[in-house]
């Protein structure tokens, strides 16, 4: 596998795992606000908008890292769900509260998509490493590389 592709896959894995951690932090911050009695809504909002870089990077890295087509599709789904979650649905609180109530539902869907991508990327990176090692071992033991008598 090409070095650039491998590097982008590792970068994708790092970004998607950080995105998962960011989503979990969002849940903690909103729980702290509504259940814990500590005002952290501004932190929740700020982090939510700060997380925007992750799905953007994921889309870019999915193509440069030549991820399989289903993973590219799920990356786009995560991106669209994030945009709906952070930039569309939440701003409908006043005019369409029923639609705005989809905010936590979309967060759960986004978390599921992100975890799926994180696990699948980890598997892909591990498979790539083992196939690279196997390919190198096979190449070094092939008859064409054997010393001539």
C-alpha positions in Angstrom: 0.0 0.0 0.0 1.2 3.5 -0.9 2.7 5.4 2.0 0.4 8.4 1.5 -2.7 6.2 1.6 -1.5 4.4 4.7 -0.8 7.8 6.4 -4.3 9.1 5.5 -5.9 6.0 6.9 -4.1 6.4 10.2 -5.1 10.1 10.2 -8.7 9.1 9.4 -8.7 6.6 12.3 -7.3 9.3 14.7 -9.9 11.9 13.6 -12.9 9.6 13.8 -11.9 8.3 17.3 -11.5 11.9 18.4 -14.9 12.7 16.9 -16.4 9.8 18.9 -14.7 11.2 22.1 -16.1 14.6 21.2 -19.6 13.3 20.9 -19.3 11.6 24.3 -18.0 14.8 25.8 -21.1 16.6 24.3 -23.4 14.1 26.1 -21.5 14.7 29.3 -21.7 18.5 29.0 -25.4 18.5 28.3 -26.0 16.1 31.2 -24.0 18.3 33.4 -26.2 21.2 32.5 -29.6 19.5 32.8 -29.0 16.8 35.4 -25.9 18.0 37.3 -27.2 21.5 37.8 -24.0 23.1 36.5 -24.3 25.6 33.7 -22.2 24.2 30.8 -24.6 24.8 27.9 -22.2 27.3 26.3 -19.4 24.7 26.5 -21.7 22.2 24.8 -22.5 24.7 22.1 -18.9 25.7 21.6 -17.6 22.2 21.4 -20.4 21.2 19.1 -19.4 23.9 16.6 -15.7 23.1 17.2 -16.3 19.4 16.2 -17.2 20.6 12.7 -13.6 20.2 11.6 -13.8 16.4 12.2 -16.4 15.4 9.6 -14.8 17.8 7.1 -11.4 16.1 7.6 -13.0 12.7 7.5 -14.6 13.3 4.1 -11.2 14.5 2.7 -9.2 11.7 4.3 -11.7 9.1 3.1 -10.9 9.9 -0.5 -7.2 10.5 -0.1 -6.9 7.4 2.0 -8.9 5.4 -0.6 -11.3 4.0 1.9 -13.8 1.4 0.6 -16.9 2.8 -0.9 -19.2 1.8 2.0 -17.0 3.7 4.4 -17.1 6.8 2.1 -20.8 6.5 2.1 -21.0 6.3 5.9 -18.6 9.2 6.2 -20.9 11.4 4.0 -23.8 10.2 6.1 -22.0 11.3 9.3 -21.2 14.6 7.7 -24.8 15.3 6.6 -26.2 14.2 10.1 -23.7 16.5 11.7 -24.7 19.5 9.6 -28.4 18.8 10.3 -27.7 18.4 14.0 -25.5 21.4 14.5 -26.6 23.9 11.8 -30.2 23.2 10.9 -32.4 21.3 13.5 -31.2 23.2 16.6 -32.1 26.6 15.1 -35.7 25.5 14.6 -36.5 25.6 18.3 -38.8 28.6 18.0 -40.5 27.9 14.8 -40.6 24.1 14.7 -40.0 22.7 18.2 -41.1 19.2 17.1 -38.3 19.1 14.5 -35.8 20.7 16.9 -36.6 17.8 19.2 -34.8 15.6 16.7 -31.5 17.1 17.9 -30.7 14.3 20.4 -32.0 11.6 18.0 -29.6 12.8 15.4 -26.8 12.8 18.0 -27.5 9.2 18.7 -27.4 8.4 14.9 -24.2 10.4 14.5 -22.6 8.5 17.4 -23.6 5.2 15.9 -22.2 6.1 12.5 -19.0 7.5 14.1 -18.4 4.3 16.2 -19.0 2.1 13.1 -16.5 4.1 11.1 -14.0 4.1 14.0 -14.1 0.3 14.4 -14.1 -0.4 10.7 -11.2 2.0 10.1 -9.2 0.3 12.9 -9.9 -3.1 11.3 -8.9 -1.7 7.9 -5.6 -0.2 9.2 -4.8 -3.5 11.0 -5.6 -5.6 7.9 -3.4 -3.2 5.8 -0.5 -3.7 8.2 -0.7 -7.4 8.2 -1.1 -7.6 4.4 1.9 -5.3 4.0 4.0 -7.5 6.3 2.8 -10.6 4.5 3.5 -9.1 1.1 7.0 -8.1 2.2 7.7 -11.6 3.6 6.3 -13.2 0.5 8.5 -11.0 -1.7 11.6 -11.7 0.2 11.1 -15.5 0.0 10.1 -15.6 -3.6 12.4 -17.7 -6.0 13.3 -14.6 -8.0 14.9 -13.1 -4.9 16.8 -16.2 -4.0 20.5 -16.1 -4.5 21.7 -17.6 -7.8 24.0 -20.7 -7.7 
